[in-house]
Amino acid sequence: MAVATHPEASKYPSAEWLSLQQAALYYGVSVDTLRRRISAGRLPAARFGVRLIRVRVEDLDRLFRPIPVGDALVRAHAS
């Protein structure tokens, strides 16, 4: 089963933690979207200092799972 991959998947291959700005750019969402997910408890985050918030790549991957090509959801929206 083929899986759609992010076009810049190798941009942060070894980074365990990303800033909200990096994560937003990588996943194509806004920083506000990430902040809402953090506030709702759907995305764990850590504060490093007064203003610096980081999220783990593995937590982002769990939140933004790719949709397998040919998935029923994709077919339903295409028709």
Distance bins in CASP14 RR format, pairs under 12 A and 6 or more apart:
PFRMAT RR
TARGET T0000
AUTHOR 0000-0000-0000
RMODE 2
METHOD distances of the structure
MODEL  1
1 66 0 0 0 0 0 1 0 0 0 0 0
1 67 0 0 0 0 0 1 0 0 0 0 0
1 68 1 0 1 0 0 0 0 0 0 0 0
1 69 1 0 0 1 0 0 0 0 0 0 0
1 70 1 0 0 1 0 0 0 0 0 0 0
1 71 0 0 0 0 1 0 0 0 0 0 0
1 74 0 0 0 0 0 1 0 0 0 0 0
2 66 0 0 0 0 0 1 0 0 0 0 0
2 67 0 0 0 0 0 1 0 0 0 0 0
2 68 1 0 0 1 0 0 0 0 0 0 0
2 69 1 0 1 0 0 0 0 0 0 0 0
2 70 0 0 0 0 1 0 0 0 0 0 0
2 71 0 0 0 0 0 1 0 0 0 0 0
2 74 0 0 0 0 0 1 0 0 0 0 0
3 9 0 0 0 0 0 1 0 0 0 0 0
3 61 0 0 0 0 0 1 0 0 0 0 0
3 65 0 0 0 0 1 0 0 0 0 0 0
3 66 1 0 1 0 0 0 0 0 0 0 0
3 67 0 0 0 0 1 0 0 0 0 0 0
3 68 1 0 1 0 0 0 0 0 0 0 0
3 69 1 0 0 1 0 0 0 0 0 0 0
3 70 0 0 0 0 0 1 0 0 0 0 0
3 71 0 0 0 0 1 0 0 0 0 0 0
3 74 0 0 0 0 0 1 0 0 0 0 0
4 64 0 0 0 0 0 1 0 0 0 0 0
4 65 0 0 0 0 0 1 0 0 0 0 0
4 66 1 0 1 0 0 0 0 0 0 0 0
4 67 1 0 0 1 0 0 0 0 0 0 0
4 68 1 0 0 1 0 0 0 0 0 0 0
4 69 1 0 0 1 0 0 0 0 0 0 0
4 70 0 0 0 0 1 0 0 0 0 0 0
4 71 0 0 0 0 1 0 0 0 0 0 0
4 74 0 0 0 0 1 0 0 0 0 0 0
5 61 0 0 0 0 0 1 0 0 0 0 0
5 66 1 0 0 1 0 0 0 0 0 0 0
5 67 0 0 0 0 0 1 0 0 0 0 0
5 68 0 0 0 0 0 1 0 0 0 0 0
5 69 0 0 0 0 0 1 0 0 0 0 0
6 12 0 0 0 0 0 1 0 0 0 0 0
6 13 0 0 0 0 0 1 0 0 0 0 0
6 23 0 0 0 0 0 1 0 0 0 0 0
6 25 0 0 0 0 0 1 0 0 0 0 0
6 26 1 0 0 1 0 0 0 0 0 0 0
6 27 1 0 0 1 0 0 0 0 0 0 0
6 28 0 0 0 0 1 0 0 0 0 0 0
6 29 0 0 0 0 0 1 0 0 0 0 0
6 57 0 0 0 0 0 1 0 0 0 0 0
6 60 0 0 0 0 0 1 0 0 0 0 0
6 61 0 0 0 0 1 0 0 0 0 0 0
6 64 0 0 0 0 1 0 0 0 0 0 0
6 65 0 0 0 0 0 1 0 0 0 0 0
6 66 1 0 0 1 0 0 0 0 0 0 0
7 25 0 0 0 0 0 1 0 0 0 0 0
7 26 0 0 0 0 0 1 0 0 0 0 0
7 27 0 0 0 0 0 1 0 0 0 0 0
7 28 0 0 0 0 0 1 0 0 0 0 0
8 22 0 0 0 0 0 1 0 0 0 0 0
8 25 0 0 0 0 1 0 0 0 0 0 0
8 26 1 0 0 1 0 0 0 0 0 0 0
8 27 0 0 0 0 1 0 0 0 0 0 0
8 28 0 0 0 0 1 0 0 0 0 0 0
9 26 0 0 0 0 1 0 0 0 0 0 0
9 27 0 0 0 0 0 1 0 0 0 0 0
9 57 0 0 0 0 0 1 0 0 0 0 0
9 61 0 0 0 0 0 1 0 0 0 0 0
9 64 0 0 0 0 0 1 0 0 0 0 0
9 66 0 0 0 0 1 0 0 0 0 0 0
10 26 0 0 0 0 0 1 0 0 0 0 0
11 18 0 0 0 0 0 1 0 0 0 0 0
11 22 0 0 0 0 1 0 0 0 0 0 0
11 23 0 0 0 0 0 1 0 0 0 0 0
11 25 0 0 0 0 1 0 0 0 0 0 0
11 26 1 0 0 1 0 0 0 0 0 0 0
11 27 0 0 0 0 0 1 0 0 0 0 0
11 28 0 0 0 0 0 1 0 0 0 0 0
11 57 0 0 0 0 0 1 0 0 0 0 0
12 18 1 0 0 1 0 0 0 0 0 0 0
12 19 0 0 0 0 0 1 0 0 0 0 0
12 21 0 0 0 0 0 1 0 0 0 0 0
12 22 1 0 0 1 0 0 0 0 0 0 0
12 23 0 0 0 0 1 0 0 0 0 0 0
12 25 0 0 0 0 1 0 0 0 0 0 0
12 26 1 0 0 1 0 0 0 0 0 0 0
12 27 0 0 0 0 0 1 0 0 0 0 0
12 55 0 0 0 0 0 1 0 0 0 0 0
12 56 0 0 0 0 0 1 0 0 0 0 0
12 57 1 0 0 1 0 0 0 0 0 0 0
12 60 0 0 0 0 1 0 0 0 0 0 0
12 61 0 0 0 0 0 1 0 0 0 0 0
13 26 0 0 0 0 0 1 0 0 0 0 0
13 57 0 0 0 0 1 0 0 0 0 0 0
14 57 0 0 0 0 1 0 0 0 0 0 0
15 22 1 0 0 1 0 0 0 0 0 0 0
15 23 0 0 0 0 1 0 0 0 0 0 0
15 26 0 0 0 0 1 0 0 0 0 0 0
15 54 0 0 0 0 1 0 0 0 0 0 0
15 55 0 0 0 0 0 1 0 0 0 0 0
15 56 0 0 0 0 1 0 0 0 0 0 0
15 57 1 0 0 1 0 0 0 0 0 0 0
15 58 0 0 0 0 0 1 0 0 0 0 0
15 60 0 0 0 0 0 1 0 0 0 0 0
16 46 0 0 0 0 0 1 0 0 0 0 0
16 54 0 0 0 0 1 0 0 0 0 0 0
16 55 0 0 0 0 0 1 0 0 0 0 0
16 56 1 0 0 1 0 0 0 0 0 0 0
16 57 1 0 0 1 0 0 0 0 0 0 0
16 58 0 0 0 0 1 0 0 0 0 0 0
16 59 0 0 0 0 0 1 0 0 0 0 0
16 60 0 0 0 0 0 1 0 0 0 0 0
16 61 0 0 0 0 0 1 0 0 0 0 0
17 23 0 0 0 0 1 0 0 0 0 0 0
17 44 0 0 0 0 0 1 0 0 0 0 0
17 45 0 0 0 0 1 0 0 0 0 0 0
17 46 1 0 0 1 0 0 0 0 0 0 0
17 47 0 0 0 0 0 1 0 0 0 0 0
17 48 0 0 0 0 1 0 0 0 0 0 0
17 52 0 0 0 0 1 0 0 0 0 0 0
17 53 0 0 0 0 1 0 0 0 0 0 0
17 54 1 0 1 0 0 0 0 0 0 0 0
17 55 1 0 0 1 0 0 0 0 0 0 0
17 56 1 0 1 0 0 0 0 0 0 0 0
17 57 1 0 0 1 0 0 0 0 0 0 0
17 58 0 0 0 0 0 1 0 0 0 0 0
17 59 0 0 0 0 1 0 0 0 0 0 0
17 60 0 0 0 0 0 1 0 0 0 0 0
18 24 0 0 0 0 1 0 0 0 0 0 0
18 25 0 0 0 0 1 0 0 0 0 0 0
18 26 1 0 0 1 0 0 0 0 0 0 0
18 27 0 0 0 0 1 0 0 0 0 0 0
18 31 0 0 0 0 0 1 0 0 0 0 0
18 34 0 0 0 0 1 0 0 0 0 0 0
18 43 0 0 0 0 0 1 0 0 0 0 0
18 45 0 0 0 0 0 1 0 0 0 0 0
18 46 0 0 0 0 0 1 0 0 0 0 0
18 48 0 0 0 0 0 1 0 0 0 0 0
18 52 0 0 0 0 0 1 0 0 0 0 0
18 53 0 0 0 0 0 1 0 0 0 0 0
18 54 1 0 0 1 0 0 0 0 0 0 0
18 55 1 0 1 0 0 0 0 0 0 0 0
18 56 1 0 0 1 0 0 0 0 0 0 0
18 57 1 0 0 1 0 0 0 0 0 0 0
18 58 0 0 0 0 0 1 0 0 0 0 0
18 59 0 0 0 0 1 0 0 0 0 0 0
18 60 1 0 0 1 0 0 0 0 0 0 0
18 61 0 0 0 0 0 1 0 0 0 0 0
19 25 0 0 0 0 1 0 0 0 0 0 0
19 26 0 0 0 0 0 1 0 0 0 0 0
19 31 0 0 0 0 1 0 0 0 0 0 0
19 34 0 0 0 0 1 0 0 0 0 0 0
19 45 0 0 0 0 0 1 0 0 0 0 0
19 46 0 0 0 0 0 1 0 0 0 0 0
19 47 0 0 0 0 0 1 0 0 0 0 0
19 48 0 0 0 0 1 0 0 0 0 0 0
19 51 0 0 0 0 0 1 0 0 0 0 0
19 52 1 0 0 1 0 0 0 0 0 0 0
19 53 1 0 0 1 0 0 0 0 0 0 0
19 54 1 0 0 1 0 0 0 0 0 0 0
19 55 0 0 0 0 1 0 0 0 0 0 0
19 56 0 0 0 0 0 1 0 0 0 0 0
19 57 0 0 0 0 0 1 0 0 0 0 0
19 60 0 0 0 0 0 1 0 0 0 0 0
20 26 0 0 0 0 0 1 0 0 0 0 0
20 27 0 0 0 0 0 1 0 0 0 0 0
20 29 0 0 0 0 0 1 0 0 0 0 0
20 30 0 0 0 0 1 0 0 0 0 0 0
20 31 1 0 1 0 0 0 0 0 0 0 0
20 32 0 0 0 0 1 0 0 0 0 0 0
20 33 0 0 0 0 1 0 0 0 0 0 0
20 34 1 0 1 0 0 0 0 0 0 0 0
20 35 1 0 0 1 0 0 0 0 0 0 0
20 36 0 0 0 0 0 1 0 0 0 0 0
20 37 0 0 0 0 0 1 0 0 0 0 0
20 38 0 0 0 0 1 0 0 0 0 0 0
20 43 0 0 0 0 1 0 0 0 0 0 0
20 45 0 0 0 0 1 0 0 0 0 0 0
20 46 0 0 0 0 0 1 0 0 0 0 0
20 47 0 0 0 0 0 1 0 0 0 0 0
20 48 0 0 0 0 0 1 0 0 0 0 0
20 51 0 0 0 0 0 1 0 0 0 0 0
20 52 0 0 0 0 1 0 0 0 0 0 0
20 53 1 0 1 0 0 0 0 0 0 0 0
20 54 1 0 0 1 0 0 0 0 0 0 0
20 55 1 0 0 1 0 0 0 0 0 0 0
20 60 0 0 0 0 0 1 0 0 0 0 0
21 27 0 0 0 0 0 1 0 0 0 0 0
21 28 0 0 0 0 0 1 0 0 0 0 0
21 29 0 0 0 0 0 1 0 0 0 0 0
21 30 0 0 0 0 0 1 0 0 0 0 0
21 31 1 0 0 1 0 0 0 0 0 0 0
21 32 0 0 0 0 0 1 0 0 0 0 0
21 34 0 0 0 0 1 0 0 0 0 0 0
21 35 0 0 0 0 0 1 0 0 0 0 0
21 51 0 0 0 0 0 1 0 0 0 0 0
21 52 0 0 0 0 0 1 0 0 0 0 0
21 53 0 0 0 0 1 0 0 0 0 0 0
21 54 0 0 0 0 0 1 0 0 0 0 0
21 55 0 0 0 0 0 1 0 0 0 0 0
22 28 0 0 0 0 0 1 0 0 0 0 0
22 29 0 0 0 0 0 1 0 0 0 0 0
22 31 0 0 0 0 0 1 0 0 0 0 0
22 34 0 0 0 0 0 1 0 0 0 0 0
22 52 0 0 0 0 0 1 0 0 0 0 0
22 53 0 0 0 0 0 1 0 0 0 0 0
22 54 0 0 0 0 1 0 0 0 0 0 0
22 55 0 0 0 0 1 0 0 0 0 0 0
22 56 0 0 0 0 0 1 0 0 0 0 0
22 57 0 0 0 0 1 0 0 0 0 0 0
22 60 0 0 0 0 1 0 0 0 0 0 0
23 29 0 0 0 0 1 0 0 0 0 0 0
23 30 0 0 0 0 0 1 0 0 0 0 0
23 31 0 0 0 0 1 0 0 0 0 0 0
23 33 0 0 0 0 1 0 0 0 0 0 0
23 34 1 0 1 0 0 0 0 0 0 0 0
23 35 0 0 0 0 0 1 0 0 0 0 0
23 37 0 0 0 0 0 1 0 0 0 0 0
23 38 0 0 0 0 0 1 0 0 0 0 0
23 43 0 0 0 0 1 0 0 0 0 0 0
23 45 0 0 0 0 1 0 0 0 0 0 0
23 53 0 0 0 0 1 0 0 0 0 0 0
23 54 0 0 0 0 1 0 0 0 0 0 0
23 55 1 0 1 0 0 0 0 0 0 0 0
23 56 0 0 0 0 1 0 0 0 0 0 0
23 57 0 0 0 0 1 0 0 0 0 0 0
23 58 0 0 0 0 0 1 0 0 0 0 0
23 59 0 0 0 0 1 0 0 0 0 0 0
23 60 1 0 1 0 0 0 0 0 0 0 0
23 61 0 0 0 0 0 1 0 0 0 0 0
23 63 0 0 0 0 1 0 0 0 0 0 0
23 64 0 0 0 0 1 0 0 0 0 0 0
24 30 1 0 1 0 0 0 0 0 0 0 0
24 31 1 0 1 0 0 0 0 0 0 0 0
24 32 0 0 0 0 1 0 0 0 0 0 0
24 33 1 0 0 1 0 0 0 0 0 0 0
24 34 1 0 1 0 0 0 0 0 0 0 0
24 35 0 0 0 0 1 0 0 0 0 0 0
24 36 0 0 0 0 0 1 0 0 0 0 0
24 37 0 0 0 0 0 1 0 0 0 0 0
24 38 0 0 0 0 0 1 0 0 0 0 0
24 43 0 0 0 0 0 1 0 0 0 0 0
24 53 0 0 0 0 0 1 0 0 0 0 0
24 55 0 0 0 0 1 0 0 0 0 0 0
24 60 0 0 0 0 1 0 0 0 0 0 0
24 64 0 0 0 0 0 1 0 0 0 0 0
25 31 0 0 0 0 1 0 0 0 0 0 0
25 34 0 0 0 0 0 1 0 0 0 0 0
25 60 0 0 0 0 0 1 0 0 0 0 0
26 34 0 0 0 0 0 1 0 0 0 0 0
26 55 0 0 0 0 0 1 0 0 0 0 0
26 57 0 0 0 0 1 0 0 0 0 0 0
26 60 1 0 0 1 0 0 0 0 0 0 0
26 61 0 0 0 0 0 1 0 0 0 0 0
26 64 0 0 0 0 1 0 0 0 0 0 0
27 33 0 0 0 0 1 0 0 0 0 0 0
27 34 0 0 0 0 1 0 0 0 0 0 0
27 37 0 0 0 0 0 1 0 0 0 0 0
27 43 0 0 0 0 0 1 0 0 0 0 0
27 55 0 0 0 0 0 1 0 0 0 0 0
27 57 0 0 0 0 0 1 0 0 0 0 0
27 59 0 0 0 0 0 1 0 0 0 0 0
27 60 1 0 0 1 0 0 0 0 0 0 0
27 61 0 0 0 0 1 0 0 0 0 0 0
27 62 0 0 0 0 0 1 0 0 0 0 0
27 63 0 0 0 0 1 0 0 0 0 0 0
27 64 1 0 1 0 0 0 0 0 0 0 0
27 65 0 0 0 0 0 1 0 0 0 0 0
27 66 0 0 0 0 0 1 0 0 0 0 0
28 34 0 0 0 0 0 1 0 0 0 0 0
28 60 0 0 0 0 0 1 0 0 0 0 0
28 64 0 0 0 0 1 0 0 0 0 0 0
29 35 0 0 0 0 0 1 0 0 0 0 0
29 36 0 0 0 0 1 0 0 0 0 0 0
29 37 0 0 0 0 1 0 0 0 0 0 0
29 43 0 0 0 0 0 1 0 0 0 0 0
29 55 0 0 0 0 0 1 0 0 0 0 0
29 60 0 0 0 0 1 0 0 0 0 0 0
29 63 0 0 0 0 1 0 0 0 0 0 0
29 64 1 0 0 1 0 0 0 0 0 0 0
30 36 0 0 0 0 1 0 0 0 0 0 0
30 37 0 0 0 0 0 1 0 0 0 0 0
31 37 0 0 0 0 0 1 0 0 0 0 0
31 38 0 0 0 0 0 1 0 0 0 0 0
31 45 0 0 0 0 0 1 0 0 0 0 0
31 53 0 0 0 0 1 0 0 0 0 0 0
31 55 0 0 0 0 0 1 0 0 0 0 0
32 38 0 0 0 0 0 1 0 0 0 0 0
32 39 0 0 0 0 0 1 0 0 0 0 0
33 39 0 0 0 0 0 1 0 0 0 0 0
33 40 0 0 0 0 0 1 0 0 0 0 0
33 42 0 0 0 0 0 1 0 0 0 0 0
33 43 0 0 0 0 1 0 0 0 0 0 0
33 55 0 0 0 0 0 1 0 0 0 0 0
33 60 0 0 0 0 0 1 0 0 0 0 0
33 63 0 0 0 0 0 1 0 0 0 0 0
33 64 0 0 0 0 0 1 0 0 0 0 0
34 40 0 0 0 0 0 1 0 0 0 0 0
34 41 0 0 0 0 0 1 0 0 0 0 0
34 42 0 0 0 0 1 0 0 0 0 0 0
34 43 1 0 0 1 0 0 0 0 0 0 0
34 44 0 0 0 0 0 1 0 0 0 0 0
34 45 0 0 0 0 1 0 0 0 0 0 0
34 53 0 0 0 0 1 0 0 0 0 0 0
34 54 0 0 0 0 0 1 0 0 0 0 0
34 55 1 0 0 1 0 0 0 0 0 0 0
34 59 0 0 0 0 0 1 0 0 0 0 0
34 60 0 0 0 0 1 0 0 0 0 0 0
34 63 0 0 0 0 1 0 0 0 0 0 0
34 64 0 0 0 0 0 1 0 0 0 0 0
35 41 0 0 0 0 0 1 0 0 0 0 0
35 42 0 0 0 0 0 1 0 0 0 0 0
35 43 0 0 0 0 1 0 0 0 0 0 0
35 45 0 0 0 0 1 0 0 0 0 0 0
35 53 0 0 0 0 1 0 0 0 0 0 0
35 55 0 0 0 0 0 1 0 0 0 0 0
36 42 0 0 0 0 1 0 0 0 0 0 0
36 43 0 0 0 0 1 0 0 0 0 0 0
36 45 0 0 0 0 0 1 0 0 0 0 0
36 63 0 0 0 0 0 1 0 0 0 0 0
37 43 1 1 0 0 0 0 0 0 0 0 0
37 44 0 0 0 0 1 0 0 0 0 0 0
37 45 0 0 0 0 1 0 0 0 0 0 0
37 53 0 0 0 0 0 1 0 0 0 0 0
37 55 0 0 0 0 1 0 0 0 0 0 0
37 59 0 0 0 0 1 0 0 0 0 0 0
37 60 0 0 0 0 1 0 0 0 0 0 0
37 62 0 0 0 0 0 1 0 0 0 0 0
37 63 1 0 0 1 0 0 0 0 0 0 0
37 64 0 0 0 0 1 0 0 0 0 0 0
38 44 1 0 0 1 0 0 0 0 0 0 0
38 45 1 0 1 0 0 0 0 0 0 0 0
38 46 0 0 0 0 0 1 0 0 0 0 0
38 47 0 0 0 0 0 1 0 0 0 0 0
38 53 1 0 0 1 0 0 0 0 0 0 0
38 54 0 0 0 0 0 1 0 0 0 0 0
38 55 1 0 0 1 0 0 0 0 0 0 0
38 56 0 0 0 0 0 1 0 0 0 0 0
38 59 0 0 0 0 1 0 0 0 0 0 0
38 60 0 0 0 0 0 1 0 0 0 0 0
38 63 0 0 0 0 0 1 0 0 0 0 0
39 45 0 0 0 0 1 0 0 0 0 0 0
39 53 0 0 0 0 0 1 0 0 0 0 0
40 63 0 0 0 0 0 1 0 0 0 0 0
41 55 0 0 0 0 0 1 0 0 0 0 0
41 59 0 0 0 0 0 1 0 0 0 0 0
41 63 0 0 0 0 0 1 0 0 0 0 0
42 55 0 0 0 0 0 1 0 0 0 0 0
42 59 0 0 0 0 1 0 0 0 0 0 0
42 60 0 0 0 0 0 1 0 0 0 0 0
42 62 0 0 0 0 1 0 0 0 0 0 0
42 63 1 0 0 1 0 0 0 0 0 0 0
42 64 0 0 0 0 0 1 0 0 0 0 0
43 53 0 0 0 0 0 1 0 0 0 0 0
43 54 0 0 0 0 0 1 0 0 0 0 0
43 55 1 0 0 1 0 0 0 0 0 0 0
43 56 0 0 0 0 1 0 0 0 0 0 0
43 57 0 0 0 0 0 1 0 0 0 0 0
43 58 0 0 0 0 0 1 0 0 0 0 0
43 59 1 0 1 0 0 0 0 0 0 0 0
43 60 1 0 0 1 0 0 0 0 0 0 0
43 61 0 0 0 0 0 1 0 0 0 0 0
43 62 0 0 0 0 1 0 0 0 0 0 0
43 63 1 0 1 0 0 0 0 0 0 0 0
43 64 0 0 0 0 1 0 0 0 0 0 0
44 53 0 0 0 0 0 1 0 0 0 0 0
44 54 0 0 0 0 0 1 0 0 0 0 0
44 55 1 0 0 1 0 0 0 0 0 0 0
44 56 1 0 0 1 0 0 0 0 0 0 0
44 57 0 0 0 0 0 1 0 0 0 0 0
44 58 0 0 0 0 1 0 0 0 0 0 0
44 59 1 0 1 0 0 0 0 0 0 0 0
44 60 0 0 0 0 1 0 0 0 0 0 0
44 62 0 0 0 0 1 0 0 0 0 0 0
44 63 0 0 0 0 1 0 0 0 0 0 0
45 52 0 0 0 0 0 1 0 0 0 0 0
45 53 1 0 1 0 0 0 0 0 0 0 0
45 54 1 0 0 1 0 0 0 0 0 0 0
45 55 1 0 1 0 0 0 0 0 0 0 0
45 56 0 0 0 0 1 0 0 0 0 0 0
45 59 0 0 0 0 1 0 0 0 0 0 0
45 60 0 0 0 0 0 1 0 0 0 0 0
45 63 0 0 0 0 0 1 0 0 0 0 0
46 52 0 0 0 0 1 0 0 0 0 0 0
46 53 1 0 0 1 0 0 0 0 0 0 0
46 54 1 0 1 0 0 0 0 0 0 0 0
46 55 1 0 0 1 0 0 0 0 0 0 0
46 56 0 0 0 0 1 0 0 0 0 0 0
46 59 0 0 0 0 0 1 0 0 0 0 0
47 53 1 0 1 0 0 0 0 0 0 0 0
47 54 0 0 0 0 1 0 0 0 0 0 0
47 55 0 0 0 0 0 1 0 0 0 0 0
48 54 1 0 1 0 0 0 0 0 0 0 0
48 55 0 0 0 0 0 1 0 0 0 0 0
54 60 0 0 0 0 0 1 0 0 0 0 0
55 61 0 0 0 0 0 1 0 0 0 0 0
55 62 0 0 0 0 0 1 0 0 0 0 0
55 63 0 0 0 0 1 0 0 0 0 0 0
55 64 0 0 0 0 0 1 0 0 0 0 0
56 62 0 0 0 0 1 0 0 0 0 0 0
56 63 0 0 0 0 0 1 0 0 0 0 0
57 63 0 0 0 0 0 1 0 0 0 0 0
57 64 0 0 0 0 0 1 0 0 0 0 0
58 64 0 0 0 0 0 1 0 0 0 0 0
58 65 0 0 0 0 0 1 0 0 0 0 0
59 65 0 0 0 0 0 1 0 0 0 0 0
60 66 0 0 0 0 0 1 0 0 0 0 0
65 71 0 0 0 0 0 1 0 0 0 0 0
65 73 0 0 0 0 0 1 0 0 0 0 0
66 73 0 0 0 0 0 1 0 0 0 0 0
66 74 0 0 0 0 0 1 0 0 0 0 0
67 73 1 0 0 1 0 0 0 0 0 0 0
67 74 1 0 1 0 0 0 0 0 0 0 0
67 75 0 0 0 0 0 1 0 0 0 0 0
67 76 0 0 0 0 0 1 0 0 0 0 0
67 77 0 0 0 0 0 1 0 0 0 0 0
67 78 0 0 0 0 0 1 0 0 0 0 0
68 74 0 0 0 0 1 0 0 0 0 0 0
68 75 0 0 0 0 0 1 0 0 0 0 0
69 75 0 0 0 0 0 1 0 0 0 0 0
69 78 0 0 0 0 0 1 0 0 0 0 0
70 76 0 0 0 0 0 1 0 0 0 0 0
70 77 0 0 0 0 0 1 0 0 0 0 0
70 78 0 0 0 0 1 0 0 0 0 0 0
71 77 0 0 0 0 1 0 0 0 0 0 0
71 78 0 0 0 0 0 1 0 0 0 0 0
72 78 0 0 0 0 0 1 0 0 0 0 0
72 79 0 0 0 0 0 1 0 0 0 0 0
73 79 0 0 0 0 0 1 0 0 0 0 0
END
